[in-house]
């Protein structure tokens, strides 16, 4: 085989290999920008009191109905590292994505594992954003869904972080 032919085959092989390298999928969603919550914002996740016990905290749920929650909260602002405004890709609805601090993740995992199947309320200040049933344990991250519309989600993100999305 001639020297020129070998060089041509080698060059063709290199070009083919270079063409087979994975390329970033331009259709994949980019991670949304996130920000730390403001220290004065009161984020809490608490158990919903299904038995009507005395000494519960009375709030109003996202539909305006009275809601009793148990104290203390098992997730607070001190546990949250960052908040991002995102979209649920399955439903197209806005969600807030919370990333927890590493130091809190194992405690939150244990707390949510013990609460699988129970209803909990996620609130900011005295406003309940979402009441949900814990489907499985989580530790490092969670999403708050059930937000009415993108404007409400943006307002909540700005209230929590002090940033505009």
Secondary structure by P-SEA (a helix, b strand, c coil): ccaaaaaaaaaaaaaaaaaaccccccccccccccccccccccccccccccccccbbbbbbcccccbbbbbcccccccccccbbbbbccccccbbbbbbbbcccaaaaaaaaaaacccbbbbbbccccccccccccccccccccccccccaaaaaaaaaaaccccc
